[in-house]
Structure formats: C-alpha cells, structure tokens
Amino acid sequence: MIAFYEAKYHYRIWRPITAIRLAGDDGNPATDGVPDWSSLATTPADPAYPGAHSVVSQAGALVLRQEYGPRWSLAVTSEALPGVTRRFATFQDVADEAGSSRIVAGVHTRLDHDAGRQLGLDVAAFVLRA
C-alpha cells in the first residue's frame, strides 16, 4: 500500500470521471467535455495511477503462485449479484479480472491498470526475495 499511495500522489493522474467531464478544459481544442458523465462504480477520491486493485491483486497472484503452483482453481460467489459465481483456473486469472473490472467500472484507464500490474509484480518479487 505504501508503494501505490506514494506513486498515486507523486503522479497525481486524474481519473476517467475528471478527464471526461473536463476534457473541454484540457488544452486540446479537439476534445469536448461531457459534464454529466458518470462511472458505473463510485469513483474513489484519490488519484488514479497506478490502479490499487491491480497492484494488490497482481502481487497476491504472484506470491500465491509461488506458494501453491501455477494452477489453482477457485470459485467466488458474488454478494452483490445473488446466484452469480465466477470460476478461475489460476491466481493470475483472478488478478487480471480484478484489475480489468476497474476499467469496465469506469474508475481507471488501461494505463492505470498496466502500471498497477507492474508495481504489483515488483513488490511481490521484492517480498519473495526477502
């Protein structure tokens, strides 16, 4: 958490809701804002980059893969969507979906996710060397 919060407040990259609503004020005459645009999920108040879900899930996936091996199937039942169960063949599949879900929800961009994945890999590698 220290690593991703340090990065978030170092880079201070705006979230999609801010970028889309204020696109008319970004200095690019080819873009217009959409003032009433909203994301599917509640947008956190902290900066976007790197994506925290991507950092934590990627770090967790690498550590769990080292501990339990590359193939470890699991199922997760949704509390928000009764009767919906997601099945995963690997820890990496879980990490990928956790990060991508934040893009679909409209609270992150692919840039945030990719940077988060890399930071998660770096943190996990550091932990595993310790």
N, CA, C and O atoms as CSV, one atom per row, in Angstrom:
chain,resi,resn,atom,element,x,y,z
A,1,MET,N,N,0.826,-1.189,0.000
A,1,MET,CA,C,0.000,0.000,0.000
A,1,MET,C,C,0.867,1.249,0.000
A,1,MET,O,O,0.519,2.251,-0.625
A,2,ILE,N,N,1.977,1.195,0.687
A,2,ILE,CA,C,2.868,2.351,0.704
A,2,ILE,C,C,3.329,2.671,-0.710
A,2,ILE,O,O,3.343,3.833,-1.115
A,3,ALA,N,N,3.707,1.642,-1.462
A,3,ALA,CA,C,4.225,1.852,-2.820
A,3,ALA,C,C,3.175,2.487,-3.722
A,3,ALA,O,O,3.476,3.446,-4.432
A,4,PHE,N,N,1.944,1.969,-3.707
A,4,PHE,CA,C,0.977,2.544,-4.648
A,4,PHE,C,C,0.479,3.912,-4.208
A,4,PHE,O,O,0.193,4.753,-5.060
A,5,TYR,N,N,0.364,4.163,-2.906
A,5,TYR,CA,C,-0.054,5.504,-2.494
A,5,TYR,C,C,1.044,6.533,-2.751
A,5,TYR,O,O,0.753,7.674,-3.107
A,6,GLU,N,N,2.285,6.140,-2.574
A,6,GLU,CA,C,3.380,7.065,-2.904
A,6,GLU,C,C,3.317,7.426,-4.380
A,6,GLU,O,O,3.466,8.593,-4.743
A,7,ALA,N,N,3.097,6.431,-5.231
A,7,ALA,CA,C,3.017,6.681,-6.674
A,7,ALA,C,C,1.789,7.520,-7.029
A,7,ALA,O,O,1.883,8.439,-7.843
A,8,LYS,N,N,0.644,7.213,-6.428
A,8,LYS,CA,C,-0.575,7.969,-6.731
A,8,LYS,C,C,-0.372,9.466,-6.481
A,8,LYS,O,O,-0.761,10.297,-7.301
A,9,TYR,N,N,0.242,9.800,-5.342
A,9,TYR,CA,C,0.391,11.208,-5.005
A,9,TYR,C,C,1.640,11.831,-5.612
A,9,TYR,O,O,1.794,13.052,-5.587
A,10,HIS,N,N,2.522,11.022,-6.150
A,10,HIS,CA,C,3.650,11.553,-6.918
A,10,HIS,C,C,3.171,11.982,-8.305
A,10,HIS,O,O,3.469,13.089,-8.752
A,11,TYR,N,N,2.429,11.105,-8.984
A,11,TYR,CA,C,1.994,11.373,-10.360
A,11,TYR,C,C,0.693,12.164,-10.442
A,11,TYR,O,O,0.519,12.960,-11.365
A,12,ARG,N,N,-0.221,11.965,-9.499
A,12,ARG,CA,C,-1.489,12.705,-9.431
A,12,ARG,C,C,-2.241,12.719,-10.768
A,12,ARG,O,O,-2.672,13.775,-11.231
A,13,ILE,N,N,-2.395,11.554,-11.379
A,13,ILE,CA,C,-3.114,11.446,-12.649
A,13,ILE,C,C,-4.613,11.378,-12.373
A,13,ILE,O,O,-5.071,10.623,-11.515
A,14,TRP,N,N,-5.363,12.181,-13.120
A,14,TRP,CA,C,-6.799,12.241,-12.887
A,14,TRP,C,C,-7.512,10.977,-13.330
A,14,TRP,O,O,-7.029,10.229,-14.181
A,15,ARG,N,N,-8.654,10.762,-12.740
A,15,ARG,CA,C,-9.470,9.589,-13.040
A,15,ARG,C,C,-10.339,9.866,-14.267
A,15,ARG,O,O,-10.501,11.018,-14.670
A,16,PRO,N,N,-10.900,8.804,-14.861
A,16,PRO,CA,C,-11.738,8.998,-16.046
A,16,PRO,C,C,-12.868,10.010,-15.847
A,16,PRO,O,O,-13.150,10.797,-16.751
A,17,ILE,N,N,-13.513,10.003,-14.690
A,17,ILE,CA,C,-14.632,10.926,-14.481
A,17,ILE,C,C,-14.178,12.378,-14.612
A,17,ILE,O,O,-14.897,13.203,-15.174
A,18,THR,N,N,-13.010,12.689,-14.106
A,18,THR,CA,C,-12.478,14.043,-14.204
A,18,THR,C,C,-12.044,14.343,-15.628
A,18,THR,O,O,-12.349,15.409,-16.163
A,19,ALA,N,N,-11.335,13.410,-16.243
A,19,ALA,CA,C,-10.849,13.605,-17.609
A,19,ALA,C,C,-12.003,13.797,-18.590
A,19,ALA,O,O,-11.935,14.659,-19.466
A,20,ILE,N,N,-13.044,13.011,-18.449
A,20,ILE,CA,C,-14.176,13.087,-19.383
A,20,ILE,C,C,-15.000,14.346,-19.141
A,20,ILE,O,O,-15.386,15.031,-20.089
A,21,ARG,N,N,-15.265,14.646,-17.896
A,21,ARG,CA,C,-16.071,15.837,-17.603
A,21,ARG,C,C,-15.350,17.130,-17.963
A,21,ARG,O,O,-15.979,18.092,-18.404
A,22,LEU,N,N,-14.031,17.155,-17.777
A,22,LEU,CA,C,-13.270,18.387,-18.006
A,22,LEU,C,C,-12.457,18.372,-19.292
A,22,LEU,O,O,-11.535,19.175,-19.440
A,23,ALA,N,N,-12.772,17.486,-20.219
A,23,ALA,CA,C,-11.992,17.381,-21.457
A,23,ALA,C,C,-11.978,18.685,-22.249
A,23,ALA,O,O,-11.031,18.936,-22.994
A,24,GLY,N,N,-12.986,19.506,-22.106
A,24,GLY,CA,C,-13.009,20.790,-22.789
A,24,GLY,C,C,-12.010,21.784,-22.236
A,24,GLY,O,O,-11.727,22.799,-22.873
A,25,ASP,N,N,-11.474,21.508,-21.060
A,25,ASP,CA,C,-10.509,22.404,-20.411
A,25,ASP,C,C,-9.097,21.833,-20.404
A,25,ASP,O,O,-8.239,22.316,-19.665
A,26,ASP,N,N,-8.843,20.806,-21.222
A,26,ASP,CA,C,-7.548,20.127,-21.158
A,26,ASP,C,C,-6.490,20.726,-22.074
A,26,ASP,O,O,-5.383,20.195,-22.171
A,27,GLY,N,N,-6.815,21.826,-22.747
A,27,GLY,CA,C,-5.846,22.460,-23.631
A,27,GLY,C,C,-5.827,21.880,-25.038
A,27,GLY,O,O,-5.067,22.349,-25.886
A,28,ASN,N,N,-6.641,20.876,-25.300
A,28,ASN,CA,C,-6.711,20.256,-26.623
A,28,ASN,C,C,-8.014,20.712,-27.281
A,28,ASN,O,O,-9.095,20.341,-26.822
A,29,PRO,N,N,-7.929,21.509,-28.347
A,29,PRO,CA,C,-9.152,22.007,-28.979
A,29,PRO,C,C,-9.997,20.913,-29.639
A,29,PRO,O,O,-11.148,21.157,-30.000
A,30,ALA,N,N,-9.443,19.727,-29.797
A,30,ALA,CA,C,-10.179,18.627,-30.434
A,30,ALA,C,C,-11.046,17.844,-29.449
A,30,ALA,O,O,-11.765,16.932,-29.860
A,31,THR,N,N,-10.993,18.180,-28.164
A,31,THR,CA,C,-11.787,17.435,-27.181
A,31,THR,C,C,-12.841,18.336,-26.538
A,31,THR,O,O,-12.629,19.528,-26.317
A,32,ASP,N,N,-13.961,17.727,-26.253
A,32,ASP,CA,C,-15.050,18.404,-25.547
A,32,ASP,C,C,-15.383,17.603,-24.296
A,32,ASP,O,O,-15.322,16.374,-24.300
A,33,GLY,N,N,-15.728,18.293,-23.250
A,33,GLY,CA,C,-16.119,17.621,-22.021
A,33,GLY,C,C,-17.543,17.097,-22.092
A,33,GLY,O,O,-18.358,17.558,-22.892
A,34,VAL,N,N,-17.818,16.133,-21.246
A,34,VAL,CA,C,-19.176,15.600,-21.077
A,34,VAL,C,C,-19.494,15.786,-19.590
A,34,VAL,O,O,-19.273,14.880,-18.786
A,35,PRO,N,N,-20.011,16.962,-19.231
A,35,PRO,CA,C,-20.153,17.330,-17.821
A,35,PRO,C,C,-20.990,16.392,-16.962
A,35,PRO,O,O,-20.786,16.328,-15.749
A,36,ASP,N,N,-21.923,15.668,-17.560
A,36,ASP,CA,C,-22.787,14.808,-16.751
A,36,ASP,C,C,-22.396,13.333,-16.806
A,36,ASP,O,O,-23.164,12.479,-16.365
A,37,TRP,N,N,-21.206,13.019,-17.343
A,37,TRP,CA,C,-20.769,11.617,-17.427
A,37,TRP,C,C,-20.511,11.072,-16.024
A,37,TRP,O,O,-19.971,11.769,-15.165
A,38,SER,N,N,-20.902,9.819,-15.804
A,38,SER,CA,C,-20.641,9.147,-14.529
A,38,SER,C,C,-20.120,7.746,-14.784
A,38,SER,O,O,-20.477,7.105,-15.774
A,39,SER,N,N,-19.283,7.285,-13.891
A,39,SER,CA,C,-18.772,5.919,-13.967
A,39,SER,C,C,-19.826,4.960,-13.412
A,39,SER,O,O,-20.766,5.373,-12.732
A,40,LEU,N,N,-19.651,3.678,-13.714
A,40,LEU,CA,C,-20.580,2.670,-13.204
A,40,LEU,C,C,-20.413,2.443,-11.706
A,40,LEU,O,O,-21.373,2.105,-11.012
A,41,ALA,N,N,-19.200,2.628,-11.213
A,41,ALA,CA,C,-18.907,2.459,-9.784
A,41,ALA,C,C,-18.579,3.818,-9.180
A,41,ALA,O,O,-18.223,4.755,-9.895
A,42,THR,N,N,-18.699,3.916,-7.889
A,42,THR,CA,C,-18.320,5.142,-7.197
A,42,THR,C,C,-16.827,5.374,-7.385
A,42,THR,O,O,-16.013,4.479,-7.159
A,43,THR,N,N,-16.483,6.579,-7.798
A,43,THR,CA,C,-15.089,6.913,-8.053
A,43,THR,C,C,-14.391,7.296,-6.753
A,43,THR,O,O,-14.850,8.196,-6.049
A,44,PRO,N,N,-13.284,6.623,-6.425
A,44,PRO,CA,C,-12.529,6.994,-5.225
A,44,PRO,C,C,-11.980,8.422,-5.334
A,44,PRO,O,O,-11.808,8.946,-6.435
A,45,ALA,N,N,-11.713,9.029,-4.209
A,45,ALA,CA,C,-11.253,10.413,-4.182
A,45,ALA,C,C,-9.751,10.559,-4.410
A,45,ALA,O,O,-9.267,11.678,-4.584
A,46,ASP,N,N,-9.004,9.458,-4.414
A,46,ASP,CA,C,-7.557,9.563,-4.610
A,46,ASP,C,C,-7.215,9.522,-6.098
A,46,ASP,O,O,-8.055,9.149,-6.916
A,47,PRO,N,N,-5.971,9.908,-6.459
A,47,PRO,CA,C,-5.564,9.855,-7.864
A,47,PRO,C,C,-5.626,8.428,-8.424
A,47,PRO,O,O,-5.628,7.452,-7.675
A,48,ALA,N,N,-5.677,8.332,-9.749
A,48,ALA,CA,C,-5.925,7.051,-10.419
A,48,ALA,C,C,-4.707,6.145,-10.562
A,48,ALA,O,O,-4.830,4.923,-10.479
A,49,TYR,N,N,-3.550,6.728,-10.774
A,49,TYR,CA,C,-2.367,5.978,-11.222
A,49,TYR,C,C,-1.384,5.743,-10.093
A,49,TYR,O,O,-0.993,6.688,-9.406
A,50,PRO,N,N,-0.985,4.517,-9.892
A,50,PRO,CA,C,-1.389,3.259,-10.516
A,50,PRO,C,C,-2.657,2.711,-9.858
A,50,PRO,O,O,-3.011,3.104,-8.747
A,51,GLY,N,N,-3.326,1.808,-10.551
A,51,GLY,CA,C,-4.551,1.215,-10.026
A,51,GLY,C,C,-4.261,0.302,-8.841
A,51,GLY,O,O,-3.539,-0.686,-8.977
A,52,ALA,N,N,-4.817,0.629,-7.688
A,52,ALA,CA,C,-4.540,-0.127,-6.459
A,52,ALA,C,C,-5.016,-1.575,-6.539
A,52,ALA,O,O,-4.321,-2.480,-6.077
A,53,HIS,N,N,-6.201,-1.804,-7.124
A,53,HIS,CA,C,-6.680,-3.189,-7.251
A,53,HIS,C,C,-5.705,-4.012,-8.091
A,53,HIS,O,O,-5.471,-5.188,-7.812
A,54,SER,N,N,-5.143,-3.387,-9.117
A,54,SER,CA,C,-4.185,-4.089,-9.974
A,54,SER,C,C,-2.893,-4.394,-9.225
A,54,SER,O,O,-2.326,-5.476,-9.379
A,55,VAL,N,N,-2.427,-3.450,-8.418
A,55,VAL,CA,C,-1.203,-3.667,-7.634
A,55,VAL,C,C,-1.395,-4.834,-6.670
A,55,VAL,O,O,-0.623,-5.792,-6.680
A,56,VAL,N,N,-2.419,-4.745,-5.849
A,56,VAL,CA,C,-2.633,-5.732,-4.790
A,56,VAL,C,C,-2.946,-7.111,-5.365
A,56,VAL,O,O,-2.410,-8.115,-4.895
A,57,SER,N,N,-3.808,-7.164,-6.375
A,57,SER,CA,C,-4.169,-8.474,-6.931
A,57,SER,C,C,-3.001,-9.119,-7.663
A,57,SER,O,O,-2.826,-10.336,-7.596
A,58,GLN,N,N,-2.200,-8.318,-8.361
A,58,GLN,CA,C,-1.044,-8.886,-9.064
A,58,GLN,C,C,0.007,-9.373,-8.074
A,58,GLN,O,O,0.565,-10.456,-8.247
A,59,ALA,N,N,0.280,-8.590,-7.047
A,59,ALA,CA,C,1.245,-9.019,-6.031
A,59,ALA,C,C,0.758,-10.297,-5.357
A,59,ALA,O,O,1.530,-11.235,-5.161
A,60,GLY,N,N,-0.508,-10.331,-5.006
A,60,GLY,CA,C,-1.074,-11.525,-4.382
A,60,GLY,C,C,-1.004,-12.733,-5.284
A,60,GLY,O,O,-0.674,-13.828,-4.829
A,61,ALA,N,N,-1.311,-12.552,-6.565
A,61,ALA,CA,C,-1.278,-13.673,-7.510
A,61,ALA,C,C,0.117,-14.266,-7.620
A,61,ALA,O,O,0.274,-15.486,-7.650
A,62,LEU,N,N,1.131,-13.411,-7.681
A,62,LEU,CA,C,2.500,-13.921,-7.810
A,62,LEU,C,C,2.936,-14.661,-6.548
A,62,LEU,O,O,3.530,-15.735,-6.639
A,63,VAL,N,N,2.653,-14.111,-5.391
A,63,VAL,CA,C,3.032,-14.768,-4.136
A,63,VAL,C,C,2.283,-16.096,-3.986
A,63,VAL,O,O,2.883,-17.105,-3.615
A,64,LEU,N,N,0.993,-16.102,-4.269
A,64,LEU,CA,C,0.216,-17.345,-4.165
A,64,LEU,C,C,0.677,-18.387,-5.182
A,64,LEU,O,O,0.701,-19.580,-4.880
A,65,ARG,N,N,1.039,-17.946,-6.377
A,65,ARG,CA,C,1.551,-18.878,-7.388
A,65,ARG,C,C,2.858,-19.508,-6.918
A,65,ARG,O,O,3.085,-20.700,-7.127
A,66,GLN,N,N,3.709,-18.719,-6.289
A,66,GLN,CA,C,4.974,-19.261,-5.763
A,66,GLN,C,C,4.713,-20.286,-4.660
A,66,GLN,O,O,5.425,-21.284,-4.547
A,67,GLU,N,N,3.700,-20.032,-3.860
A,67,GLU,CA,C,3.392,-20.908,-2.726
A,67,GLU,C,C,2.646,-22.175,-3.142
A,67,GLU,O,O,2.938,-23.263,-2.645
A,68,TYR,N,N,1.672,-22.032,-4.062
A,68,TYR,CA,C,0.776,-23.147,-4.384
A,68,TYR,C,C,0.910,-23.699,-5.799
A,68,TYR,O,O,0.267,-24.692,-6.138
A,69,GLY,N,N,1.733,-23.070,-6.624
A,69,GLY,CA,C,1.889,-23.530,-8.002
A,69,GLY,C,C,1.038,-22.725,-8.967
A,69,GLY,O,O,0.185,-21.941,-8.549
A,70,PRO,N,N,1.272,-22.920,-10.271
A,70,PRO,CA,C,0.627,-22.072,-11.274
A,70,PRO,C,C,-0.864,-22.335,-11.486
A,70,PRO,O,O,-1.586,-21.434,-11.913
A,71,ARG,N,N,-1.332,-23.521,-11.204
A,71,ARG,CA,C,-2.743,-23.846,-11.452
A,71,ARG,C,C,-3.434,-24.138,-10.125
A,71,ARG,O,O,-3.112,-25.107,-9.437
A,72,TRP,N,N,-4.356,-23.309,-9.795
A,72,TRP,CA,C,-5.095,-23.453,-8.541
A,72,TRP,C,C,-6.491,-22.908,-8.805
A,72,TRP,O,O,-6.705,-21.697,-8.752
A,73,SER,N,N,-7.415,-23.768,-9.080
A,73,SER,CA,C,-8.751,-23.297,-9.432
A,73,SER,C,C,-9.519,-22.868,-8.185
A,73,SER,O,O,-9.341,-23.417,-7.097
A,74,LEU,N,N,-10.370,-21.881,-8.378
A,74,LEU,CA,C,-11.202,-21.416,-7.286
A,74,LEU,C,C,-12.474,-20.803,-7.839
A,74,LEU,O,O,-12.540,-20.431,-9.010
A,75,ALA,N,N,-13.471,-20.703,-6.994
A,75,ALA,CA,C,-14.747,-20.090,-7.361
A,75,ALA,C,C,-15.093,-19.038,-6.320
A,75,ALA,O,O,-14.845,-19.218,-5.127
A,76,VAL,N,N,-15.665,-17.943,-6.785
A,76,VAL,CA,C,-16.053,-16.847,-5.908
A,76,VAL,C,C,-17.515,-16.530,-6.192
A,76,VAL,O,O,-17.897,-16.299,-7.339
A,77,THR,N,N,-18.328,-16.519,-5.145
A,77,THR,CA,C,-19.745,-16.205,-5.283
A,77,THR,C,C,-19.964,-14.737,-4.957
A,77,THR,O,O,-19.460,-14.230,-3.955
A,78,SER,N,N,-20.713,-14.064,-5.807
A,78,SER,CA,C,-20.971,-12.640,-5.646
A,78,SER,C,C,-21.978,-12.381,-4.532
A,78,SER,O,O,-23.015,-13.040,-4.454
A,79,GLU,N,N,-21.665,-11.421,-3.675
A,79,GLU,CA,C,-22.628,-10.971,-2.676
A,79,GLU,C,C,-23.586,-9.958,-3.291
A,79,GLU,O,O,-24.744,-9.863,-2.884
A,80,ALA,N,N,-23.101,-9.203,-4.273
A,80,ALA,CA,C,-23.918,-8.170,-4.907
A,80,ALA,C,C,-24.877,-8.732,-5.949
A,80,ALA,O,O,-25.938,-8.160,-6.196
A,81,LEU,N,N,-24.499,-9.859,-6.561
A,81,LEU,CA,C,-25.328,-10.484,-7.596
A,81,LEU,C,C,-25.650,-11.909,-7.173
A,81,LEU,O,O,-24.928,-12.834,-7.544
A,82,PRO,N,N,-26.709,-12.107,-6.413
A,82,PRO,CA,C,-27.047,-13.443,-5.913
A,82,PRO,C,C,-27.125,-14.472,-7.045
A,82,PRO,O,O,-27.727,-14.235,-8.092
A,83,GLY,N,N,-26.501,-15.610,-6.796
A,83,GLY,CA,C,-26.509,-16.688,-7.770
A,83,GLY,C,C,-25.399,-16.629,-8.798
A,83,GLY,O,O,-25.252,-17.548,-9.604
A,84,VAL,N,N,-24.615,-15.562,-8.783
A,84,VAL,CA,C,-23.519,-15.431,-9.746
A,84,VAL,C,C,-22.234,-15.941,-9.107
A,84,VAL,O,O,-21.829,-15.480,-8.040
A,85,THR,N,N,-21.606,-16.894,-9.771
A,85,THR,CA,C,-20.335,-17.443,-9.306
A,85,THR,C,C,-19.315,-17.329,-10.426
A,85,THR,O,O,-19.580,-17.734,-11.558
A,86,ARG,N,N,-18.161,-16.784,-10.116
A,86,ARG,CA,C,-17.050,-16.686,-11.078
A,86,ARG,C,C,-16.076,-17.801,-10.757
A,86,ARG,O,O,-15.747,-18.035,-9.594
A,87,ARG,N,N,-15.614,-18.488,-11.793
A,87,ARG,CA,C,-14.644,-19.571,-11.627
A,87,ARG,C,C,-13.347,-19.180,-12.323
A,87,ARG,O,O,-13.352,-18.635,-13.427
A,88,PHE,N,N,-12.248,-19.469,-11.658
A,88,PHE,CA,C,-10.931,-19.105,-12.174
A,88,PHE,C,C,-10.019,-20.320,-12.148
A,88,PHE,O,O,-10.056,-21.118,-11.212
A,89,ALA,N,N,-9.199,-20.453,-13.186
A,89,ALA,CA,C,-8.264,-21.578,-13.274
A,89,ALA,C,C,-6.927,-21.266,-12.615
A,89,ALA,O,O,-6.204,-22.175,-12.208
A,90,THR,N,N,-6.601,-19.985,-12.511
A,90,THR,CA,C,-5.301,-19.599,-11.945
A,90,THR,C,C,-5.454,-18.334,-11.099
A,90,THR,O,O,-6.434,-17.600,-11.227
A,91,PHE,N,N,-4.479,-18.098,-10.245
A,91,PHE,CA,C,-4.448,-16.854,-9.476
A,91,PHE,C,C,-4.291,-15.661,-10.417
A,91,PHE,O,O,-4.827,-14.584,-10.156
A,92,GLN,N,N,-3.557,-15.857,-11.510
A,92,GLN,CA,C,-3.374,-14.781,-12.477
A,92,GLN,C,C,-4.702,-14.362,-13.100
A,92,GLN,O,O,-4.931,-13.178,-13.345
A,93,ASP,N,N,-5.575,-15.335,-13.355
A,93,ASP,CA,C,-6.901,-15.005,-13.897
A,93,ASP,C,C,-7.677,-14.109,-12.934
A,93,ASP,O,O,-8.364,-13.179,-13.358
A,94,VAL,N,N,-7.566,-14.390,-11.652
A,94,VAL,CA,C,-8.235,-13.562,-10.641
A,94,VAL,C,C,-7.665,-12.144,-10.672
A,94,VAL,O,O,-8.415,-11.168,-10.672
A,95,ALA,N,N,-6.346,-12.037,-10.698
A,95,ALA,CA,C,-5.698,-10.726,-10.712
A,95,ALA,C,C,-6.083,-9.931,-11.954
A,95,ALA,O,O,-6.379,-8.739,-11.868
A,96,ASP,N,N,-6.079,-10.594,-13.107
A,96,ASP,CA,C,-6.433,-9.902,-14.350
A,96,ASP,C,C,-7.858,-9.364,-14.296
A,96,ASP,O,O,-8.116,-8.234,-14.712
A,97,GLU,N,N,-8.774,-10.167,-13.788
A,97,GLU,CA,C,-10.166,-9.722,-13.726
A,97,GLU,C,C,-10.356,-8.617,-12.689
A,97,GLU,O,O,-11.139,-7.692,-12.906
A,98,ALA,N,N,-9.658,-8.707,-11.585
A,98,ALA,CA,C,-9.778,-7.657,-10.563
A,98,ALA,C,C,-9.359,-6.303,-11.129
A,98,ALA,O,O,-10.051,-5.304,-10.936
A,99,GLY,N,N,-8.235,-6.274,-11.822
A,99,GLY,CA,C,-7.774,-5.017,-12.409
A,99,GLY,C,C,-8.657,-4.538,-13.541
A,99,GLY,O,O,-9.001,-3.358,-13.607
A,100,SER,N,N,-9.025,-5.441,-14.433
A,100,SER,CA,C,-9.862,-5.074,-15.580
A,100,SER,C,C,-11.246,-4.609,-15.149
A,100,SER,O,O,-11.857,-3.776,-15.818
A,101,SER,N,N,-11.739,-5.135,-14.047
A,101,SER,CA,C,-13.073,-4.737,-13.586
A,101,SER,C,C,-13.124,-3.250,-13.270
A,101,SER,O,O,-14.177,-2.626,-13.396
A,102,ARG,N,N,-12.018,-2.689,-12.869
A,102,ARG,CA,C,-11.976,-1.268,-12.534
A,102,ARG,C,C,-12.016,-0.391,-13.791
A,102,ARG,O,O,-12.493,0.743,-13.754
A,103,ILE,N,N,-11.506,-0.937,-14.904
A,103,ILE,CA,C,-11.612,-0.225,-16.180
A,103,ILE,C,C,-13.065,-0.249,-16.640
A,103,ILE,O,O,-13.619,0.782,-17.022
A,104,VAL,N,N,-13.678,-1.426,-16.602
A,104,VAL,CA,C,-15.081,-1.574,-17.003
A,104,VAL,C,C,-15.983,-0.691,-16.137
A,104,VAL,O,O,-16.953,-0.117,-16.633
A,105,ALA,N,N,-15.668,-0.585,-14.861
A,105,ALA,CA,C,-16.469,0.234,-13.945
A,105,ALA,C,C,-16.296,1.729,-14.193
A,105,ALA,O,O,-17.077,2.537,-13.692
A,106,GLY,N,N,-15.270,2.100,-14.971
A,106,GLY,CA,C,-15.065,3.497,-15.311
A,106,GLY,C,C,-14.254,4.295,-14.318
A,106,GLY,O,O,-14.264,5.525,-14.365
A,107,VAL,N,N,-13.547,3.624,-13.414
A,107,VAL,CA,C,-12.761,4.360,-12.421
A,107,VAL,C,C,-11.262,4.325,-12.705
A,107,VAL,O,O,-10.481,4.966,-12.002
A,108,HIS,N,N,-10.855,3.573,-13.742
A,108,HIS,CA,C,-9.448,3.508,-14.140
A,108,HIS,C,C,-9.326,3.426,-15.647
A,108,HIS,O,O,-10.288,3.118,-16.351
A,109,THR,N,N,-8.129,3.707,-16.130
A,109,THR,CA,C,-7.788,3.529,-17.540
A,109,THR,C,C,-6.844,2.338,-17.661
A,109,THR,O,O,-6.347,1.825,-16.659
A,110,ARG,N,N,-6.606,1.911,-18.879
A,110,ARG,CA,C,-5.654,0.817,-19.123
A,110,ARG,C,C,-4.262,1.214,-18.614
A,110,ARG,O,O,-3.532,0.360,-18.111
A,111,LEU,N,N,-3.887,2.470,-18.735
A,111,LEU,CA,C,-2.594,2.941,-18.232
A,111,LEU,C,C,-2.478,2.687,-16.732
A,111,LEU,O,O,-1.447,2.203,-16.264
A,112,ASP,N,N,-3.515,3.006,-15.984
A,112,ASP,CA,C,-3.522,2.776,-14.532
A,112,ASP,C,C,-3.360,1.290,-14.219
A,112,ASP,O,O,-2.581,0.906,-13.348
A,113,HIS,N,N,-4.109,0.466,-14.944
A,113,HIS,CA,C,-4.076,-0.983,-14.728
A,113,HIS,C,C,-2.698,-1.555,-15.042
A,113,HIS,O,O,-2.143,-2.313,-14.247
A,114,ASP,N,N,-2.147,-1.195,-16.192
A,114,ASP,CA,C,-0.841,-1.741,-16.586
A,114,ASP,C,C,0.255,-1.334,-15.601
A,114,ASP,O,O,1.105,-2.149,-15.244
A,115,ALA,N,N,0.234,-0.080,-15.167
A,115,ALA,CA,C,1.225,0.372,-14.184
A,115,ALA,C,C,1.025,-0.340,-12.851
A,115,ALA,O,O,1.995,-0.692,-12.181
A,116,GLY,N,N,-0.217,-0.550,-12.470
A,116,GLY,CA,C,-0.511,-1.269,-11.232
A,116,GLY,C,C,-0.031,-2.705,-11.272
A,116,GLY,O,O,0.531,-3.207,-10.298
A,117,ARG,N,N,-0.253,-3.367,-12.402
A,117,ARG,CA,C,0.225,-4.755,-12.559
A,117,ARG,C,C,1.744,-4.804,-12.389
A,117,ARG,O,O,2.267,-5.667,-11.685
A,118,GLN,N,N,2.445,-3.875,-13.036
A,118,GLN,CA,C,3.904,-3.890,-12.958
A,118,GLN,C,C,4.383,-3.614,-11.540
A,118,GLN,O,O,5.302,-4.275,-11.057
A,119,LEU,N,N,3.775,-2.652,-10.876
A,119,LEU,CA,C,4.161,-2.364,-9.495
A,119,LEU,C,C,3.876,-3.567,-8.605
A,119,LEU,O,O,4.675,-3.885,-7.724
A,120,GLY,N,N,2.758,-4.235,-8.819
A,120,GLY,CA,C,2.446,-5.448,-8.057
A,120,GLY,C,C,3.485,-6.534,-8.260
A,120,GLY,O,O,3.890,-7.195,-7.304
A,121,LEU,N,N,3.923,-6.723,-9.507
A,121,LEU,CA,C,4.983,-7.701,-9.789
A,121,LEU,C,C,6.272,-7.330,-9.068
A,121,LEU,O,O,6.940,-8.189,-8.493
A,122,ASP,N,N,6.615,-6.048,-9.103
A,122,ASP,CA,C,7.847,-5.585,-8.451
A,122,ASP,C,C,7.789,-5.782,-6.935
A,122,ASP,O,O,8.757,-6.237,-6.326
A,123,VAL,N,N,6.661,-5.442,-6.337
A,123,VAL,CA,C,6.506,-5.608,-4.885
A,123,VAL,C,C,6.575,-7.083,-4.509
A,123,VAL,O,O,7.253,-7.449,-3.549
A,124,ALA,N,N,5.876,-7.930,-5.261
A,124,ALA,CA,C,5.889,-9.370,-4.967
A,124,ALA,C,C,7.289,-9.945,-5.111
A,124,ALA,O,O,7.714,-10.757,-4.289
A,125,ALA,N,N,8.006,-9.534,-6.145
A,125,ALA,CA,C,9.374,-10.024,-6.339
A,125,ALA,C,C,10.251,-9.623,-5.156
A,125,ALA,O,O,11.080,-10.410,-4.700
A,126,PHE,N,N,10.070,-8.406,-4.662
A,126,PHE,CA,C,10.830,-7.942,-3.503
A,126,PHE,C,C,10.503,-8.787,-2.273
A,126,PHE,O,O,11.401,-9.213,-1.547
A,127,VAL,N,N,9.219,-9.024,-2.046
A,127,VAL,CA,C,8.784,-9.819,-0.890
A,127,VAL,C,C,9.321,-11.243,-0.985
A,127,VAL,O,O,9.785,-11.798,0.011
A,128,LEU,N,N,9.262,-11.827,-2.154
A,128,LEU,CA,C,9.707,-13.214,-2.319
A,128,LEU,C,C,11.219,-13.366,-2.170
A,128,LEU,O,O,11.700,-14.445,-1.826
A,129,ARG,N,N,11.972,-12.292,-2.428
A,129,ARG,CA,C,13.431,-12.335,-2.232
A,129,ARG,C,C,13.802,-12.230,-0.755
A,129,ARG,O,O,14.875,-12.674,-0.347
A,130,ALA,N,N,12.916,-11.643,0.040
A,130,ALA,CA,C,13.217,-11.387,1.460
A,130,ALA,C,C,13.283,-12.672,2.260
A,130,ALA,O,O,13.526,-12.636,3.466
